Amino acid sequence: MPRYEYRCRTCGDTFELSRPMAESSDPAACPSGHEDTVKLLSTVAVGGSASAPAPAPRAGGGGGGGCCGGGCCG
């Protein structure tokens, strides 16, 4: 089940809830009982590393892109 992050506008606390996607926009009370909360936009990283350098182009590969980046289709 997905986890969603919310912030309480009353006390400023940030908290997470696990709930079905169909309920992601439903009101969520903060752990302190306040009702004035807002769902935060979360970013998701899928595999890899943001700090990993991009692979160097192959010599004579012609660059390009396409289905294989131009390195093995040429």
Helices and strands as residue ranges (DSSP letters): E 3-8, E 14-18, G 21-23, E 37-39
